[in-house]
Amino acid sequence: MAELETVTAPLVVRFAAGDEKVVARAFPHPLGIVYLDLFWHLSRPDDAAHLIRGELRGNGPWRVGDASIRVLGCGTTNPLLQAEYIPWRDYLNEHPGEYPPEAQILTIARRLGCIIPGRSE
């Protein structure tokens, strides 16, 4: 599949307890991964960026600690998760100039301590 930091499709984090959450992005971090909530850019990083500790493994789906990460499936595969994702998708379509460009997202990820291979500021 792909390196986690290059995936711009919506992702699903499944936690050890079985609950799942749709997230906007995820990046490798020296301690595991950092994921960004949907609508992360409208909040402070302290509120919208989260660290999952553990070794990152896989090429999609990925595992880190007791959690797994995968690309969100279609509406018939993941209807409840799609319901979580649709407002985000609609927001992005209706406000295209408000979401940070990829270069800015990667800069923010670097500031959060994330590992962005092959790229420098």
C-alpha positions as CSV (number, residue, x, y, z in Angstrom):
1,M,0.0,0.0,0.0
2,A,1.7,3.2,1.1
3,E,3.8,4.9,3.8
4,L,1.4,6.2,6.5
5,E,2.5,9.8,6.2
6,T,1.6,9.9,2.5
7,V,-2.0,8.8,2.9
8,T,-4.4,11.7,2.5
9,A,-7.5,9.5,2.4
10,P,-9.6,9.3,5.7
11,L,-8.2,6.8,8.1
12,V,-9.7,4.7,10.8
13,V,-8.0,4.1,14.1
14,R,-9.2,1.0,15.9
15,F,-8.2,1.0,19.6
16,A,-7.6,-2.0,21.8
17,A,-11.1,-1.8,23.4
18,G,-12.6,-2.1,19.9
19,D,-13.8,1.5,19.4
20,E,-13.0,3.1,16.1
21,K,-12.5,6.7,15.1
22,V,-12.2,8.4,11.7
23,V,-9.1,10.7,11.6
24,A,-7.9,13.2,9.0
25,R,-4.2,12.2,9.0
26,A,-1.6,10.1,10.8
27,F,2.2,10.4,10.9
28,P,5.0,8.3,12.2
29,H,6.5,9.6,15.4
30,P,9.6,8.4,17.4
31,L,7.2,7.2,20.1
32,G,4.6,5.7,17.8
33,I,2.2,7.7,15.6
34,V,0.5,11.0,15.9
35,Y,-3.0,11.3,14.4
36,L,-5.1,14.4,13.7
37,D,-8.8,14.5,14.4
38,L,-11.3,15.5,11.8
39,F,-11.5,19.3,11.8
40,W,-8.1,19.4,13.5
41,H,-7.2,22.7,11.7
42,L,-10.0,24.5,13.6
43,S,-8.5,23.6,17.0
44,R,-5.3,23.9,18.9
45,P,-2.7,21.1,18.3
46,D,-3.0,20.2,22.0
47,D,-6.7,19.3,21.4
48,A,-6.6,17.8,17.9
49,A,-3.3,15.9,17.8
50,H,-3.0,12.6,19.6
51,L,-0.1,10.2,20.2
52,I,-0.5,6.4,20.2
53,R,2.6,4.8,21.6
54,G,4.2,1.7,20.1
55,E,6.2,0.4,17.2
56,L,4.6,1.3,13.8
57,R,4.4,-1.9,11.7
58,G,2.9,-2.6,8.3
59,N,2.2,-0.9,5.0
60,G,-1.5,-0.6,5.2
61,P,-3.2,-1.6,7.3
62,W,-0.8,-0.5,10.0
63,R,-0.4,-1.5,13.6
64,V,1.0,0.6,16.5
65,G,0.9,-0.6,20.0
66,D,-2.5,-2.2,20.6
67,A,-4.2,-0.1,17.9
68,S,-4.6,-0.6,14.1
69,I,-5.0,2.0,11.4
70,R,-6.6,1.5,8.0
71,V,-8.1,3.5,5.2
72,L,-11.8,4.2,5.6
73,G,-14.0,1.8,3.6
74,C,-17.0,2.7,1.5
75,G,-20.5,3.5,2.8
76,T,-21.7,-0.1,2.5
77,T,-18.6,-1.5,4.3
78,N,-18.5,1.1,7.1
79,P,-21.8,3.0,7.3
80,L,-21.4,4.2,10.9
81,L,-17.8,5.5,10.2
82,Q,-19.0,7.1,6.9
83,A,-21.6,9.0,9.0
84,E,-18.7,10.4,11.0
85,Y,-16.7,11.2,7.9
86,I,-19.4,12.8,5.7
87,P,-19.6,16.2,7.6
88,W,-15.8,16.4,7.2
89,R,-15.9,15.6,3.5
90,D,-18.7,18.2,3.0
91,Y,-16.8,20.8,5.0
92,L,-13.7,20.3,2.8
93,N,-15.8,20.5,-0.4
94,E,-17.6,23.7,0.7
95,H,-14.6,25.5,2.2
96,P,-11.6,24.5,-0.1
97,G,-9.5,27.5,0.8
98,E,-9.7,27.0,4.6
99,Y,-7.9,23.7,4.8
100,P,-4.1,24.0,5.0
101,P,-2.1,22.9,1.9
102,E,0.0,19.7,2.1
103,A,3.3,21.6,2.7
104,Q,1.8,23.4,5.7
105,I,0.4,20.1,7.1
106,L,3.8,18.5,6.8
107,T,5.4,21.5,8.6
108,I,2.9,21.2,11.4
109,A,3.5,17.4,11.6
110,R,7.3,18.1,11.9
111,R,6.7,20.6,14.7
112,L,4.7,17.9,16.5
113,G,7.9,15.7,16.3
114,C,6.6,13.5,13.5
115,I,9.0,11.8,11.1
116,I,8.5,12.9,7.5
117,P,11.1,10.8,5.5
118,G,12.7,12.4,2.5
119,R,11.4,15.9,3.2
120,S,13.0,18.8,4.8
121,E,11.8,22.3,5.8
